[in-house]
Amino acid sequence: MDKIDQTILKILQENAKTPLKEIANQVYLSTPAVSARIEKMEKEGIITGYQAQINPEALGYYIKAFINLEVAPEDKKEFYPYVKACPNVIECNCVTGDYSMILEVLFRSTVELDQFIGELQRFGRTKTLIVFSTSVEHRGIHVL
């Protein structure tokens, strides 16, 4: 990756809908050259997809929480398919420390969150942190 690729990534992270012509103007290349670079980064797995950023509250999801979950190694085979099928789970990471998993979840109410936590506890103990505010939203990766 060179400086031009890095600039293209920065532009796409800020707005994935930026027209190729506009990107080309910013990096001083032709539109086909920019298109080829983007396609190459997609094939190399640097760019893995494009998605819209959505305001959860606009859709009625007012409760954001992080749930620490202790899952025994032998239960992970059952846990992974279960958690992948849960639409309220925004992200799930296997981590080090006292708990083996941390889940980021969105729910419309604390009642729904409580019900989900009850279901999760079949895999192990939980510790839940409800978010009051977010000072830094998900953001793009710093491209050197």
C-alpha positions in Angstrom: 0.0 0.0 0.0 1.3 3.4 -0.9 0.2 6.9 0.2 -2.5 7.0 -2.6 -4.1 3.8 -1.3 -4.0 5.1 2.2 -5.7 8.3 1.1 -8.4 6.3 -0.8 -9.0 4.2 2.4 -9.4 7.4 4.5 -11.9 8.9 2.0 -13.9 5.6 1.9 -14.0 5.3 5.7 -15.3 8.9 6.0 -18.0 8.2 3.3 -18.1 4.9 1.4 -20.5 6.6 -1.1 -17.9 9.1 -2.3 -18.1 9.1 -6.1 -15.0 7.6 -7.8 -14.6 10.8 -9.8 -14.3 12.8 -6.6 -11.8 10.3 -5.1 -9.8 10.5 -8.3 -9.7 14.3 -8.2 -8.4 14.1 -4.6 -5.6 11.6 -5.3 -4.7 13.0 -8.8 -5.5 9.8 -10.7 -8.0 8.8 -13.3 -11.3 7.3 -12.3 -10.4 3.8 -13.8 -7.1 3.9 -11.9 -8.9 4.6 -8.6 -11.4 1.9 -9.4 -8.6 -0.6 -10.0 -6.9 0.3 -6.7 -10.1 -0.2 -4.8 -10.8 -3.5 -6.5 -7.3 -4.7 -5.6 -7.7 -3.7 -1.9 -11.0 -5.6 -1.9 -9.4 -8.7 -3.4 -6.5 -8.5 -0.9 -9.0 -8.3 2.0 -8.0 -4.8 3.1 -11.5 -3.6 2.3 -14.0 -6.1 3.5 -17.3 -4.4 2.9 -19.4 -1.3 2.9 -22.2 -0.4 5.3 -24.4 2.5 6.4 -24.0 3.9 9.9 -27.5 3.9 11.5 -28.7 5.7 14.6 -30.0 2.9 16.9 -32.3 5.3 18.8 -34.0 6.3 15.6 -35.1 2.7 15.3 -36.1 2.5 19.0 -33.0 0.8 20.4 -32.4 3.0 23.5 -30.4 0.5 25.6 -26.8 -0.2 24.7 -24.8 -2.6 26.9 -21.7 -4.6 27.1 -22.1 -8.1 28.6 -19.1 -10.0 29.9 -19.7 -13.7 29.7 -17.8 -16.6 31.0 -18.0 -19.5 28.6 -16.3 -22.8 29.2 -14.1 -24.0 26.3 -16.2 -27.0 25.8 -19.4 -24.9 25.4 -18.0 -22.6 22.7 -19.1 -24.9 19.9 -22.7 -24.4 21.0 -22.3 -20.7 22.0 -20.9 -19.4 18.7 -23.8 -20.4 16.5 -26.2 -19.2 19.2 -24.7 -15.7 19.5 -24.4 -15.3 15.7 -28.1 -15.9 15.4 -28.9 -13.2 18.0 -29.9 -10.0 16.1 -29.4 -7.7 19.1 -25.7 -8.7 19.4 -23.8 -6.0 17.5 -20.4 -7.5 18.2 -19.0 -10.5 20.2 -15.3 -10.9 21.0 -13.4 -13.7 22.7 -11.1 -12.0 25.2 -8.6 -12.6 28.0 -9.3 -12.0 31.7 -12.0 -13.1 34.1 -14.6 -13.5 31.3 -14.0 -15.2 28.0 -16.5 -13.2 25.9 -17.6 -9.6 25.7 -20.8 -8.8 23.8 -22.0 -5.4 22.6 -25.8 -5.4 22.4 -28.7 -3.1 21.6 -32.2 -3.5 23.0 -35.4 -1.4 23.0 -35.9 -1.8 26.8 -34.2 -3.1 30.0 -36.9 -5.8 30.1 -35.7 -7.2 26.8 -32.0 -6.9 27.9 -32.8 -8.7 31.2 -34.5 -11.5 29.3 -31.5 -11.9 27.0 -29.1 -12.0 29.9 -31.2 -14.8 31.5 -30.8 -16.8 28.2 -27.0 -16.1 28.1 -26.5 -17.4 31.7 -27.0 -21.0 30.5 -23.5 -20.6 29.1 -22.0 -19.1 32.2 -21.9 -16.2 34.6 -22.4 -12.6 33.3 -21.5 -9.1 34.2 -23.4 -6.3 32.4 -22.5 -2.7 31.9 -25.3 -0.4 30.5 -24.0 2.5 28.5 -25.1 6.0 29.6 -23.3 7.9 26.8 -20.7 7.3 24.1 -17.9 9.9 23.8 -16.2 8.1 20.8 -18.4 6.3 18.3 -17.1 3.4 16.1 -14.7 5.1 13.7 -12.4 4.2 10.9 -9.0 2.7 11.3 -6.1 5.2 11.3 -4.3 4.6 8.1 -0.6 5.5 8.3 
